[in-house]
Amino acid sequence: MRKTTLVVLTCLIYAFSFAQVSYKEISSSRLNSERKLKIKLPKDYDPKADVKYPVIIVFDGDYLFEPVAGQVDFQTYFDDMPSSIVVGIMQGEDRFYDAYYDPLTGLPTESGLRFHEFVSEELLPYIDKQYNTSKFRVAVGHDRMGNFINSYIFKEELAFQAYVCISPDFVGSLNNFISKRLELFKDDIFYYLATSEKDIPEIRESILFTDSKIKEVSNKHLTYYFDDFESDTHYTLVTGAISRSFDKIFDIYNPLREKELEEKVLPYEGTLDQYLIDRYNRIDRLFGIEKEISEAELEKVAKVAEQREDYKSLGKLGKLANKLFPETLLGTYYIAHSTEMLGKIKKAKKLYESALILDDATNINKDYIALKIEELTVALVDVEDEELEELKVEDDNEEK
């Protein structure tokens, strides 16, 4: 039942996506002709708003645009990636000339170089002028165009920050130099490469060689992902590769998942509020998107803080929650709980009491706070009784 629902939802999203596609033409002085484009804007796109969107440029837009646009809508529906502007370049019969390359270097030359310059010097500025774009751009290419998009990583100023190379038909010596170029970047760059067991043999062999070289690269600014699909062919691997590549490239945009909590949050050396702040600052820096920290994510990180018995982090998460959600009791609860665990019972009780004037949080309400106050009241009575008993013992000893 769940699988059927997911399939129906996917079909509905895809159908709605294509109803929103617009077709435009751009005049190019580099190509001395006009090029047709397919453009898909986010469903909530507002040209007057300050929201900026990543741009995904789809080469071979004649057949590759629809799978990409559909996948973007599917993953944004579940908030697994940011809403994005998808632009497909219709290449048709010009594809061979657009991808024309030097047989020795594999880099574009003549008509291929003109197409390269059309994209970087005419198309991208046009899209930036027409729409609310962020500085994060993704290039998607398959086969010949999968080889072609690599030419942009050899420019001093990057036109794209992420590259999705789906079964690229590497030519010349290009794949010998990709890894060497990726070693040199000093800003974030994402590179995805895919093949399959049933890929065209000579293409697969070249891709596996390239993968082995890239895996030797040691560069903290490079995020590299490789997929080797089992049963797909050169053409059927496309949809799976698109899904996997976006999932990997936009991984940090996803809500916190168990794997990240276990592998990154739990062993984090600083206080955990800083982990969250740094994480969301990176989302803003990479994608130009001011995504807000959710209550659910604060709760997940707070549980890790308790697991670590890190009550300093818990208190700081409380202060962060008060800043983000000042109307709710979530932040005050974390501060009070941290104070309680540090043994400051009287102060903790007062903090819990102050939370009663605030609104309930999603998973913590005033009834629970009242129980905590009652629990600490009993604890304080027990402490006072113990102190009185200790004083009595001391007096008896002095009399003796």
N, C-alpha and C positions, 0 to 999 in steps of 0.2 A: 504493500500500500504506500509506504513511504517513498519507495523507488518510483512508483507510478506518479505520485504527486510531484516529485522532483522533475521528472521528464515533462509532464504537462506544463509546469512552471517555466522550464527552460524554453519550450516551444512558444509559450505566450510572450516571454521576454524577447526572444528572437524576432517574432512577428511584429511586436510593438517597435522594436529597434529600427527595422527597415522602413517603417512608416514615417520615421523622423529623419530619414536621410535626404540631404539636398544635393543637387548636382550643379556644379559651377565650372566655368572655364577661366583660365588665367592666360593672359598673353605673355609670351616669353621672347625677350630679345636675344637670349642665349641660344634658344632653339629655332628662332625665327618662325614660330608657329604658336598655336594655342593648344593648351593641354586641358583635358577634362579631369575634374576632381569629383570624388564622392566625399561628402563631409557629414559626419554624425556628431551633433552636439549633445551634451548631457541633458537629460530630460528636464532638469530644473534650471537650465542655463538662463541667466538674466544679463543682458549686455550692460545694464546700468549698475549692476552689483560690483562689489570690490573683489569677489571671489575669482581666483586664478585657477586655471586648469592645465594639467600636463597635456602634451600633444603627442599623439602616436601617429607617425607617418608610415603608411602601408604601401610598400612598393608592390608592383603587380596587383594593383587595386582591382583589376578586372575580376579576379577570382579569389583574392586573399582578403579583400575588404570585409565581406560579409562575415566570415569566421571570426575576424578580429573584433569587429563592432559588436557582434552578438556576445562574444566572450567578455568584452568590457562591460556590457550591460548586465550580464549574469553575475560577474564578480563584484560590481559596484552595488548590486541589489543586496548582497550579503555583507557589504562594507568591507570586502577583502582587498579592495584597491580604490583609489580616489576616482571620482568622476573625471572623465578625460575627453578631450576632443580628438576624434579619429578622422584622419584624412587619408583617403585612398587615391593614389595616382594611377589613372587609367593609361596603360601603356600599349596594349593591343599589339598591332603590327610593328610598333616602334621599339618593342622590347629588346630585340636583338641589337639595335643601334644604341639604345640607352645603356646597355651593359657592355658596349664594345670596349675591349681591354687590350693592353699591351701583352702579347703572349709570353714575354719574359718575366715581367714584374707582376702581372695580374691586375694592375691598377688601370683605371679608365683612361682612355686616350681618344682623341678626335671626337666623334659623336658622343662617346661615353663620358668624356671630360666635360663636354658642353651640358650634358644632362646632369652630371654631378654639380656643376656650378648653378644650373637652373634651380635645383633643390635648395642648395645652401644660400644662394644669393638672391633668389627671386621668390620661391615658394614659401620658405620659412618666414621671411619678412612680411610677406602678404598675409599669412595666417596670423602672425603676431599683431598686425595692424587691424585686421578684421575682427579678431576675437580676444577674449580675456585669457591670455595664455600665461602659464608659469614658465620658468626657465628650464623645466625638466622635459626633455624630448626623448621619445623612443623610436628607433628605426626597426621595422620588421621586414625581413626579406627571405625569400625561399629560392633554392636552386641558384640560377645565375645572379639574381638580385640579392641572394644571401651572400654571395661573394662580393657583389658590388658595394653593399653598405659598409664593408670593412674599409673602404677607401677613406671614409670620414675620420677614422681613428688616426690617420697619418697626417691630419691637418693640425697646425699649432693650436688653433682655437676650435674646440669641439662643437660641432653642430648638434650632436646628439650625446646624451649622457647614458643611454642604454641601447644595447644592440641585441636583437633577436635574430640569430642566424639559424634558419631551419634548413637542414640538409643542404648547406651551401656547396655549390660546385666550384671549389677553389681551383684557380688556374695559375700557371706560372709559379713564381717563387713567393707569392703573397703569403701563404700560410706559414712560411719559414720566419716571417718577420712580425706576424701578429703578436706572438708572445713577447718578443723583444720590445715592441711598442707599448704593450700593456704594462711592462715593468716601469715605465717612465712617468706615468700619470701621478700628479700630486693633488688631484681632486677626485671625488667619488666617480667611479665609472662601473657600469654593470654590463656583463657580457654573458650571453646565453648561447649555447651551441647544442644542436640535436642531430642525431642520426638514428638508424634502426637496423636491426639484424637483416631485414629484407631490403635495405636501401640499395641503390645502384652501387655495385662493388667498388668501382674506382673512386666514387664520391665518398663512400663510407671509409675506405682506406685512408684517404686524405684527411677526413674529419678526425679519425682516431689519432692520426699523427699529430694534428693540430692540438687536440685535447691533451695529449701527453706533454706537449711543450708548454701549454698554458698552465697546466698543473704544477709545473716547476717554478712558476713566477711567484716571487715573494714581494707583494706590494699591498699594504694595508688599505689602500684606496680602491683596490680592485675587488669586486664581488663577482665571482665566476660560478656559473652553474652549467652542468653538462648532463644530458639525458641520452640514453641509448635504449630506445623502445624495442620490445621483443618481437612483436608480430606484424608491425606496421610496415608499409612500403614507403617509397620515396614521397608519395603523395598523401597517403592516409595518415602519416605521422603529424601532418600539419596542425590539425585541431588539438591534438594532445599537447603538442609543443607550445602552441599559443597559450593554452591554459596553464601549463607548468611554468612557462617563462614569466607570465604576469604574476603568478603566485609567488615566485621567487624574487622578482625585481621589486615588487611592492610588499614584501614580507614585513618590513618594519611598520607599514601602515596598518597591518592587521591588528585587531584587538589582541591583547596578551593571551598567549596560549600556553598550555602545560609545558611544552618543550622549552620555550623561552624562560618560563618561570624556573624550571629545574636547571637549565644549562647556563643561564645568564643572571637571573635575579638572585637566586639562592646563593651563589658564590661571590656576588658583587661585593667589592671591598669597602665601598663607601656607604653612606646612609641611603636607604632605599628610596627616599623622596627624590634624591638627586638622580637616581637611575631613571625614574619616570620623567623628570624635567629634561634630562639630556635626551631621552628617547624622543620626546615630542618636539624638542628644539631641532633634532635631526630631521624629523618629518617636515618641519617648516623649511629648513635649509635646503633639503633635497627637492621637495615637490612644490614649495611655495604655498603650502596649505597650513593654516592655523587650526589643526585638529585639537579638540579639547579632551582632556583626560576625563574619563567617565568614572562614575561611582563604582561600577563593577570592577574596573581595573584597580582602583584604590583598594577595594576590598581584597582582591587577589594578592596584591603586594603586601597588604597588612597581614594576611595569613602567613606569608613567607617570613615576615618580620617576627611573628610569634613563633614560627617554627625554628627560627634562628635564635630565639630568646633575645632579640635585638630591640629592646624597649626604647632606646634612643631613636631608632628609625621609626618606631611606631608613633612616638610623640611628634616627630617631624612630619610624618604622613598626616597626622591630625591637623597640624598647622597648615599644611598644603590643602587639606580638605576644607578647612575653614575659609581659606582664600577662594577656593573654587565654588564651594557650596555653602556660603555663609548663613543661609536660611535654614539649613538642616542641622541635626545634632551629630552627624557623622564625625566631623572633626573633633568636636568636644569629647565624644565618646572615646576616640582613639587616645587623646591626651589623657583623659581620666583613667583609662585602662592601663596606659603606660605608667602613669603615676602610681596606680594601685600595685602593679607588678614590681615596682621599685621599692615597695614597702611603705609608701607615704599614704597611709590609709585616710587620715583626716582630710588631707588636701584632695585626695581622689574623690571622697564623698561629696565635698563641696563642688567639685567639677561636674560630677554626675548630676547633682541638684541643679546646677546652672543649665544643663542640657534640657531640662523639662520645659523650658519656655520656647524651645526651638521646634521646628517641624520634624516629623519622622523622616528617617532616611529610608532607602528602598528596603533594606533588610534588617534595620534596627529601629525599634519604635520606643515610645515613652514607657510602655508597659515593661519592656525589658530593662530600661534604665531604672524604673521604680524598684524592680527586683534587685538590681545591683545596689541601690541605696539601702534597701532593707538588709541585704547581706552584709554590707559594710557597717551598718549600724550595730548589728549583732556582733560583728568582729571587734568593733571598738569597745563594746561593753565587756567582752571577754578580755580584751587587752587591759582595760581599766581594772577589772577584777584581779587579774594576774599582778598588776602593779601594786594594788592594795595588799594582796597576800604577801608580796615580796617585802613591802614596807613593814607589815606586821611581824614577819620573820626577823627582819633586821632589829625591830624594837625588842622582841623577845630575847634576841642574842645579846643586846646591849644590857638588858636587865640582869641577865645571868652573869 
